Amino acid sequence: MSWYDDSDHEKRATADWLAENFPGESVEIIATFDVAWSGWECDWKGALVAASGVPELVIVDGTSMTGNIPDELEKRVVEYRRLADETEAALRRYREMGGLFGDAWREATDARHQRLNAMADSAEGNEHDQD
């Protein structure tokens, strides 16, 4: 599921964007995908379209991803893999370290998570009280 599948609003907005960016052309959306960024909230709606039968990768409502979109997306894939590898390595290390401490580690971790969840729930409740 991608950003495009979420709502009719996205579908209408995307149709408007495509009409503006491909004036006079018949544009068909072939596939949509999310573009993930670390520390950046823009340029996240990607699509493979066929404009008058010619395939093209686009960033819908893009702000900084201009130029050669396929090259930019290749860079994003390299970054995704790097981030996934680093995250998996940290998770493996965490589990290895936890295994050294046995059940005491698991119990302490569970208790810590319960405290953090309670704090988050309390903070969320305070936000609603201020509304």
N, C-alpha and C positions, 0 to 999 in steps of 0.2 A: 504494500500500500504506500502510495506516495502522497505528497501534498495535493496533487490534482484530484485524488479520490475523496478528499475530505469534505468538499461542499460544492453546492451549485454555484455559490458566489465565486469560488476559485475558477470554476469552468467559464463563467461569464467574463470575469476579469482577464483570464488568459485569452479568450476569444478576442476581446477588445485589444489586448496587447499585440496579438498576432496580426490583427487587421491593420493596426497602426504601423507595425514594423515590416510587414510584407504587403504594402498597398497594392490592391488589384490582383493579388495572387490567390489561388486556391490553396489553403494550408490545411493539412491533415496532421493531427497529433498521433504519432506512432507509439510513443512511450514517454512516460514521465519518470523523474527520479529526483531524490533529494540530494543536494550538494552540502556536505557537512564542512563546517569551518570551526577552527578552534579560536574562540575569542572574537568572532565576527558574526553578526546576526543577519547580514544581507547576502544577496546572491545565492540563495539556497534552492530556488525552484528551477530545475533543469528539465528540458524536454527534447526529444528527438522528433522533428517534424519533417513533413515532406511539403515543400513550398513549390507549387506547380510541378509536382512529381520529383523534385530534387531534394534528397535528404540533407538535413542540416541540424546541428546541435545548437540549441539556444539556451540562454539563461533568461528566464522570464522576469521582467522588472529588474534586471541586473544593474548594479551601480559601478562595479569595478572590474568585473570579468569581461573584458573586451578583447578584441583581436582574435587569436586562434583558439577558439573554445575547446576543440579536441585536445590540444597541447595543455591547456590549463586544467582540463579534467584529468588528464594523465598525471599531472603534478598532484592533484587532489588525491588520486588513488594511491600514489606513493606515500602521501602524508597519512591517509587512512591506515595503510598497512603499518607504518611506523608507530602510529598511536596505538593500534591494536596490539602490536608486538610488545610495546612498553607496558601497556596495561596488563596483558597476559603474564608478562615476566613479574610484575609487581604482585599479581594475584598468586602466582606459583610460590614466590618467595614468602608471602604472607602465610600461605597454607603450610609451607615447610617449617617456618618459624613456629607456627601454632602447634604443629605436630610435636615439637620438642617439649611443649608444656602440657600436653595431654588434655584431660578433661578440665583441669583448673583453668586453662586458657579459654576453652569453649564457654565455660560458665561465666568467666569474667567478661568475655566479649559479649555474650548475650545480655548480661546485666548492663553493660555500657550502652548497648544499642537500645535497650528498654528505656534507660534514662534519657538518651538523646531524643528518642521518639516522644517521650512524655514532655520534654522541653519544647520540642517543635509543636506539639499539639497545644501546649499552653500558650506559646507565642501566637499561634494561629487564632486561638480563642480571644486573646487580647486585641488582635487586629480587628476582629469582628465586633468587639465591644466598643471600639473607637469609631466605628462607622455610623 
